[in-house]
Amino acid sequence: MLAPVVAFAQEAAPAAAATPVPDKADTAFMFLSTLLVLFMLIPGLALFYGGLVRAKNMLSVLMQCTVIGAAMMIVWVVYGYSFAFGGSTSAYFGGFAKLFLAGVTVDSTAATFTDGVVIPEYLFMLFQMTFAAITPALIVGAFAERIKFSAAILFSILWATFVYFPIAHMVWDANGLLFGMGALDFAGGTVVHINAGVAGLVGAFMVGKRIGYGRDMMAPHSMTLTLVGAAMLWFGWFGFNAGSNLEASGGAVLATVNTFLATAAAVLSWSLVETLTRGKASMLGAASGMIAGLVAVTPAAGIAGPMGAIIMGLIVSPLCYFFVSVIKNKFHYDDTADVFGVHGVGGFFGAIATGIFASSSLGGIGYADGVTMAGQLMTQLTAVAITIVWCGVVSVILYKVVDALVGLRVSVEAEREGLDLSSHGEAAYHAS
């Protein structure tokens, strides 16, 4: 009679709350997404920007993207992860608790958007690390062909410390200021694209124009490489957007659908605008439209519906084209790879449009309880404004600090020779 009594006692005892265990499918999905975002930076972004500059500066862009990415990976694990996601209750700063990855182990987990569903914290840390690595590298396209290598690296580290990490905490940490306001940014419209676009615009003004800008031929030296890089970015962006769902679930599938559709619509839209205004559609325009569509849909990837994503893609290209072809010429700033015109403007539009196309009446996932479209739009505008002001003001200060410490620009002779030889002592191409 003993065994049945024991069995009954076990059945009657209250079940202890089980500790959530990462699902292997979610873990594999996030592992793949992390590698895809790395692929966006090296070789994707490096080749995209490299093709847009003159041949004598090709390697300088490849080096800047590569070394900035490597530097940010080290900075991230030393203090960046803690500053962004260290568990602090501050609305602006993640704290010091996870410096040098303190407390992050093979057994620690990070929460997802579903109660009781977790992923390994190491994996969450690495996924966010790839975002931190690519964002400063986006900025260098604005002042390519005349920036000192040391200045690019130093600025990137300082900028990540005082701009990227705080904004990432504000937007994506549960205790963050913009998160608490209810701002919607699924995969980085404010954190990545508005941030990089604003910093790029400030840099274009503060570093100054290239020698001969507006007079000499400065056409991209290889649209072939630019398209290869753009295609790699589109491919890797599925990790960027779908991975931001943190789970291999329907939200990731929606983000994947929207990443296809918004980008395709933007390619067509840019090509059409060029045909109507210039009489010909260019490969540079199609590649620019590709990036513009990806940028616009980033904050809305897991939030808008497929038709909303298409509309966003159709609208963003004319907006970016106007800034690239009209506004840049009107204000005479030299944004080499149109970082502000595509990432900044596309980011502004995407962040605001997310507030519209989140509506369930337009096919989106809907708003939080009690939130209206007008209320969400005001929240989105506030988040955009805070990001612009924070990034703009701090970026000005950091450019001045870097200029005082190492100088921003190479010499006139070095710029004319080309940064490949003058900064790195090698050339991308050799005559046979």
C-alpha positions as CSV (number, residue, x, y, z in Angstrom):
1,M,0.0,0.0,0.0
2,L,3.0,2.4,0.3
3,A,3.6,3.0,-3.4
4,P,0.0,4.3,-4.1
5,V,0.1,6.6,-1.1
6,V,3.4,8.1,-2.2
7,A,2.1,8.5,-5.8
8,F,-1.0,10.3,-4.5
9,A,1.1,12.6,-2.3
10,Q,3.2,13.5,-5.4
11,E,0.1,14.2,-7.4
12,A,-1.4,16.3,-4.7
13,A,1.7,18.5,-4.1
14,P,1.6,21.8,-5.9
15,A,3.8,21.8,-9.0
16,A,6.9,24.0,-8.7
17,A,7.1,26.7,-11.3
18,A,9.4,25.5,-14.0
19,T,12.3,27.7,-15.1
20,P,11.9,28.6,-18.8
21,V,14.2,26.7,-21.1
22,P,15.2,28.0,-24.5
23,D,13.5,26.3,-27.4
24,K,16.0,24.8,-29.8
25,A,14.2,26.2,-32.9
26,D,14.3,29.7,-31.5
27,T,18.0,29.3,-30.6
28,A,18.8,28.1,-34.1
29,F,16.8,30.9,-35.7
30,M,18.5,33.6,-33.6
31,F,21.9,32.0,-34.3
32,L,21.3,32.3,-38.1
33,S,19.8,35.8,-37.8
34,T,23.0,36.9,-35.9
35,L,25.2,35.6,-38.7
36,L,23.1,37.3,-41.3
37,V,23.5,40.7,-39.7
38,L,27.3,40.2,-39.6
39,F,27.0,39.4,-43.3
40,M,25.3,42.8,-43.8
41,L,28.4,44.6,-42.5
42,I,31.2,42.4,-43.9
43,P,31.1,42.1,-46.9
44,G,27.7,43.7,-47.6
45,L,28.0,47.3,-46.5
46,A,31.7,47.4,-47.2
47,L,31.2,46.5,-50.9
48,F,28.1,48.7,-51.2
49,Y,30.1,51.8,-50.0
50,G,33.3,50.7,-51.7
51,G,31.7,50.6,-55.1
52,L,30.3,54.1,-54.6
53,V,33.6,55.8,-54.1
54,R,36.5,56.3,-56.6
55,A,38.9,53.4,-57.2
56,K,41.7,55.1,-55.3
57,N,39.6,55.0,-52.1
58,M,38.1,51.6,-52.4
59,L,40.3,49.9,-49.7
60,S,39.9,52.8,-47.3
61,V,36.2,52.2,-47.1
62,L,36.6,48.4,-46.8
63,M,39.1,49.0,-43.9
64,Q,36.9,51.4,-42.1
65,C,33.9,49.1,-42.2
66,T,36.0,46.1,-41.2
67,V,37.9,47.7,-38.3
68,I,34.9,49.7,-37.0
69,G,33.0,46.5,-36.8
70,A,35.8,44.7,-35.1
71,A,36.3,47.5,-32.6
72,M,32.6,47.6,-31.8
73,M,32.5,43.9,-31.0
74,I,35.1,44.4,-28.3
75,V,33.6,47.6,-27.0
76,W,30.2,45.9,-26.8
77,V,31.3,43.0,-24.6
78,V,33.4,45.2,-22.4
79,Y,30.8,47.8,-21.6
80,G,28.3,48.4,-24.4
81,Y,26.0,45.5,-23.6
82,S,25.8,46.7,-20.0
83,F,25.2,50.3,-20.9
84,A,22.3,49.3,-23.1
85,F,20.9,46.2,-21.4
86,G,22.5,46.1,-17.9
87,G,19.3,45.9,-15.9
88,S,19.3,49.5,-14.6
89,T,15.9,51.1,-13.9
90,S,17.2,54.3,-15.5
91,A,15.3,55.6,-18.5
92,Y,18.5,56.6,-20.2
93,F,21.3,54.2,-19.1
94,G,21.6,50.4,-18.7
95,G,24.1,50.6,-15.8
96,F,27.3,48.8,-15.0
97,A,26.0,45.4,-13.8
98,K,27.1,43.5,-16.9
99,L,30.5,45.1,-17.5
100,F,32.8,42.5,-19.1
101,L,29.7,40.3,-19.5
102,A,29.4,39.8,-15.7
103,G,26.6,37.3,-15.0
104,V,26.2,36.3,-18.6
105,T,26.7,32.5,-18.7
106,V,25.7,29.5,-20.9
107,D,22.8,29.1,-18.5
108,S,21.5,32.7,-18.3
109,T,18.6,33.6,-20.6
110,A,17.0,36.7,-22.1
111,A,13.3,37.3,-22.3
112,T,11.5,37.5,-25.7
113,F,8.1,39.1,-26.4
114,T,6.2,36.1,-25.2
115,D,5.8,35.4,-21.5
116,G,7.7,32.3,-20.5
117,V,9.7,32.1,-23.8
118,V,13.4,32.8,-23.5
119,I,16.6,32.5,-25.6
120,P,20.2,32.1,-24.4
121,E,21.5,35.4,-23.2
122,Y,24.8,34.9,-25.0
123,L,22.8,34.8,-28.2
124,F,20.8,37.9,-27.4
125,M,24.0,39.7,-26.6
126,L,25.6,38.6,-29.9
127,F,22.5,39.6,-31.9
128,Q,22.5,43.0,-30.4
129,M,26.3,43.2,-30.9
130,T,25.9,42.9,-34.6
131,F,23.6,45.9,-34.6
132,A,26.1,47.9,-32.6
133,A,28.8,46.9,-35.0
134,I,27.1,48.0,-38.3
135,T,25.5,51.2,-37.1
136,P,28.7,53.3,-36.7
137,A,30.0,51.8,-40.0
138,L,26.9,53.2,-41.7
139,I,28.0,56.7,-40.8
140,V,31.3,56.6,-42.7
141,G,29.6,56.7,-46.0
142,A,28.8,60.3,-45.4
143,F,32.4,61.5,-45.3
144,A,34.1,58.8,-47.2
145,E,37.2,59.7,-49.3
146,R,38.5,62.4,-47.0
147,I,38.3,61.2,-43.3
148,K,41.4,60.1,-41.4
149,F,41.4,56.4,-40.6
150,S,42.2,57.1,-36.9
151,A,39.4,59.7,-36.8
152,A,36.8,57.3,-38.2
153,I,37.7,54.6,-35.6
154,L,37.9,57.0,-32.6
155,F,34.6,58.8,-33.6
156,S,32.8,55.5,-34.0
157,I,33.8,54.3,-30.5
158,L,32.9,57.6,-28.8
159,W,29.7,57.9,-30.8
160,A,28.6,54.4,-29.9
161,T,29.3,55.1,-26.2
162,F,27.4,58.4,-26.0
163,V,24.7,58.0,-28.7
164,Y,24.1,54.5,-29.8
165,F,24.1,52.7,-26.4
166,P,21.8,55.3,-24.7
167,I,19.3,55.3,-27.6
168,A,19.3,51.5,-27.8
169,H,18.5,51.4,-24.0
170,M,15.8,54.1,-24.4
171,V,14.1,52.3,-27.3
172,W,14.6,48.6,-26.6
173,D,15.0,48.1,-22.9
174,A,11.8,47.7,-20.8
175,N,12.9,50.5,-18.5
176,G,13.9,52.8,-21.4
177,L,12.4,56.2,-21.9
178,L,11.0,55.7,-25.4
179,F,10.0,52.1,-24.7
180,G,8.0,53.4,-21.7
181,M,6.3,56.0,-23.9
182,G,5.1,53.2,-26.2
183,A,7.2,54.1,-29.2
184,L,7.2,51.4,-31.9
185,D,10.6,50.5,-33.4
186,F,10.6,46.8,-34.3
187,A,14.2,46.5,-35.6
188,G,15.9,49.9,-35.5
189,G,14.4,52.8,-37.3
190,T,15.4,55.2,-34.6
191,V,18.3,53.3,-33.0
192,V,20.1,52.5,-36.3
193,H,18.9,54.5,-39.3
194,I,17.9,57.9,-37.9
195,N,20.9,57.8,-35.6
196,A,23.3,57.0,-38.4
197,G,21.7,59.4,-40.8
198,V,21.8,62.4,-38.5
199,A,25.4,61.7,-37.4
200,G,26.3,61.3,-41.1
201,L,24.7,64.7,-42.0
202,V,26.5,66.4,-39.1
203,G,29.8,64.7,-40.2
204,A,29.4,65.8,-43.9
205,F,29.2,69.4,-42.8
206,M,31.9,69.2,-40.1
207,V,34.5,67.2,-42.2
208,G,33.8,69.3,-45.2
209,K,33.5,68.6,-48.9
210,R,35.8,66.6,-50.9
211,I,38.4,68.5,-52.9
212,G,36.9,69.2,-56.3
213,Y,33.3,68.4,-55.2
214,G,30.9,69.8,-57.8
215,R,33.7,70.3,-60.3
216,D,35.6,67.0,-60.8
217,M,34.1,63.7,-61.9
218,M,33.3,61.7,-58.7
219,A,31.1,58.9,-60.1
220,P,31.1,55.5,-58.4
221,H,33.9,53.4,-59.7
222,S,32.0,50.1,-59.7
223,M,28.3,49.9,-59.8
224,T,28.8,46.1,-60.1
225,L,30.3,46.0,-56.6
226,T,27.6,48.4,-55.3
227,L,24.8,46.1,-56.5
228,V,26.6,43.0,-55.0
229,G,26.9,44.9,-51.7
230,A,23.2,46.0,-51.9
231,A,22.1,42.5,-52.6
232,M,24.1,41.2,-49.6
233,L,22.5,43.9,-47.5
234,W,19.0,42.8,-48.6
235,F,19.8,39.2,-47.9
236,G,21.3,39.9,-44.5
237,W,18.4,42.3,-43.6
238,F,16.1,39.3,-43.2
239,G,18.2,38.4,-40.1
240,F,18.1,42.1,-39.1
241,N,14.3,42.4,-39.3
242,A,13.0,38.8,-38.7
243,G,15.6,38.2,-36.0
244,S,14.3,41.2,-34.0
245,N,11.2,39.1,-33.3
246,L,13.5,37.0,-31.1
247,E,11.4,33.9,-31.8
248,A,10.9,31.6,-34.7
249,S,7.2,32.5,-34.8
250,G,4.6,34.2,-36.9
251,G,6.0,37.6,-36.1
252,A,9.3,36.6,-37.7
253,V,7.4,35.4,-40.8
254,L,5.5,38.7,-41.0
255,A,8.8,40.6,-40.8
256,T,10.2,38.4,-43.6
257,V,7.2,39.1,-45.8
258,N,7.4,42.8,-45.3
259,T,11.1,42.9,-45.9
260,F,10.5,41.3,-49.3
261,L,7.6,43.5,-50.3
262,A,8.6,47.0,-49.1
263,T,12.0,46.6,-50.7
264,A,10.7,45.4,-54.0
265,A,8.2,48.3,-54.1
266,A,10.9,50.8,-53.3
267,V,13.1,49.5,-56.1
268,L,10.3,49.9,-58.6
269,S,9.3,53.3,-57.2
270,W,12.8,54.7,-57.4
271,S,13.2,53.4,-61.0
272,L,9.9,54.9,-62.0
273,V,10.8,58.3,-60.5
274,E,14.1,58.4,-62.3
275,T,12.4,57.4,-65.6
276,L,9.9,60.3,-65.2
277,T,12.5,62.9,-64.1
278,R,15.6,61.9,-66.0
279,G,14.3,59.8,-68.8
280,K,16.3,56.7,-67.7
281,A,16.3,54.4,-64.8
282,S,19.8,53.8,-63.3
283,M,21.4,50.9,-61.5
284,L,22.5,53.4,-58.8
285,G,18.9,54.4,-58.4
286,A,17.6,50.8,-58.2
287,A,20.3,50.0,-55.5
288,S,19.4,53.2,-53.6
289,G,15.7,52.3,-53.8
290,M,16.6,48.8,-52.4
291,I,18.3,50.3,-49.4
292,A,15.5,53.0,-48.9
293,G,12.8,50.3,-48.8
294,L,14.8,48.2,-46.3
295,V,15.3,51.3,-44.1
296,A,11.7,52.3,-44.2
297,V,10.3,48.9,-43.3
298,T,12.7,48.3,-40.5
299,P,10.7,49.9,-37.7
300,A,7.5,48.4,-39.1
301,A,8.7,45.0,-40.1
302,G,6.8,42.9,-37.5
303,I,4.1,45.5,-37.0
304,A,2.6,46.6,-40.4
305,G,0.7,44.3,-42.7
306,P,2.0,43.3,-46.2
307,M,-0.1,45.9,-48.1
308,G,1.1,48.6,-45.7
309,A,4.7,47.5,-46.3
310,I,4.2,47.9,-50.1
311,I,2.8,51.4,-49.6
312,M,5.7,52.4,-47.4
313,G,8.1,51.1,-50.1
314,L,6.3,53.0,-52.8
315,I,6.4,56.3,-50.9
316,V,9.9,56.2,-49.4
317,S,11.8,56.2,-52.7
318,P,10.4,59.5,-54.0
319,L,11.1,61.1,-50.6
320,C,14.7,59.9,-50.6
321,Y,15.2,60.7,-54.2
322,F,14.0,64.3,-53.6
323,F,16.5,64.7,-50.7
324,V,19.4,63.1,-52.7
325,S,18.8,65.0,-55.9
326,V,17.3,68.4,-54.8
327,I,17.9,69.1,-51.1
328,K,21.6,68.0,-51.1
329,N,22.3,70.3,-54.1
330,K,20.4,73.2,-52.6
331,F,22.3,73.1,-49.3
332,H,25.7,72.1,-50.9
333,Y,26.7,69.4,-48.4
334,D,28.8,66.5,-49.6
335,D,27.2,63.3,-48.3
336,T,29.3,60.8,-50.3
337,A,27.0,57.8,-50.1
338,D,23.8,59.6,-49.3
339,V,23.7,58.3,-45.7
340,F,21.3,61.1,-44.6
341,G,19.3,61.1,-47.8
342,V,18.6,57.4,-47.6
343,H,19.1,56.2,-44.0
344,G,18.1,59.5,-42.3
345,V,15.1,60.4,-44.4
346,G,14.0,56.8,-44.9
347,G,14.3,56.3,-41.2
348,F,12.2,59.4,-40.4
349,F,9.5,58.3,-42.8
350,G,9.6,54.7,-41.6
351,A,9.3,55.6,-37.9
352,I,6.4,57.9,-38.5
353,A,4.6,55.6,-41.0
354,T,4.9,52.7,-38.5
355,G,2.5,54.7,-36.3
356,I,0.0,54.7,-39.2
357,F,0.3,51.2,-40.7
358,A,0.3,49.5,-37.3
359,S,-3.5,50.1,-37.3
360,S,-5.4,46.8,-37.6
361,S,-7.8,48.6,-40.0
362,L,-4.8,48.9,-42.4
363,G,-3.7,45.3,-41.9
364,G,-1.3,45.9,-39.0
365,I,-1.1,44.1,-35.7
366,G,-3.0,46.9,-33.9
367,Y,-2.2,49.4,-31.2
368,A,-1.9,48.9,-27.4
369,D,-5.2,49.1,-25.5
370,G,-6.5,52.6,-25.4
371,V,-4.0,54.0,-28.0
372,T,-5.4,55.7,-31.1
373,M,-3.7,56.3,-34.4
374,A,-3.3,60.0,-33.6
375,G,-1.8,59.2,-30.2
376,Q,0.6,56.7,-31.7
377,L,1.7,59.2,-34.3
378,M,2.5,61.8,-31.6
379,T,4.5,59.1,-29.8
380,Q,6.4,58.3,-33.0
381,L,7.1,62.0,-33.7
382,T,8.3,62.5,-30.1
383,A,10.6,59.5,-30.4
384,V,12.0,60.8,-33.7
385,A,12.5,64.3,-32.3
386,I,14.3,63.0,-29.2
387,T,16.6,60.8,-31.3
388,I,17.5,63.7,-33.7
389,V,18.3,66.1,-30.9
390,W,20.3,63.6,-28.8
391,C,22.2,62.3,-31.8
392,G,22.7,65.8,-33.4
393,V,24.0,67.6,-30.3
394,V,26.2,64.8,-29.1
395,S,27.6,64.1,-32.5
396,V,28.7,67.8,-33.0
397,I,30.5,67.6,-29.7
398,L,32.2,64.3,-30.5
399,Y,33.4,65.5,-34.0
400,K,35.0,68.5,-32.3
401,V,36.7,66.3,-29.7
402,V,38.0,63.9,-32.4
403,D,39.2,66.9,-34.5
404,A,41.1,68.3,-31.5
405,L,42.7,64.9,-30.6
406,V,43.7,63.5,-34.0
407,G,42.2,65.7,-36.7
408,L,39.2,64.8,-38.9
409,R,40.6,65.2,-42.4
410,V,43.6,63.8,-44.3
411,S,46.0,66.3,-45.9
412,V,45.2,67.8,-49.4
413,E,48.1,65.7,-50.8
414,A,46.8,62.5,-49.2
415,E,43.3,63.1,-50.5
416,R,44.4,63.7,-54.0
417,E,46.6,60.6,-54.0
418,G,43.8,58.5,-52.6
419,L,43.3,57.1,-49.1
420,D,44.2,53.6,-50.2
421,L,47.8,54.4,-50.7
422,S,48.1,57.4,-48.3
423,S,46.4,55.7,-45.3
424,H,47.0,52.0,-45.9
425,G,49.9,51.7,-48.3
426,E,48.1,49.4,-50.8
427,A,45.8,49.6,-53.7
428,A,42.6,47.9,-54.5
429,Y,43.5,47.4,-58.2
430,H,46.8,47.0,-60.1
431,A,47.3,47.6,-63.8
432,S,48.3,44.3,-65.5
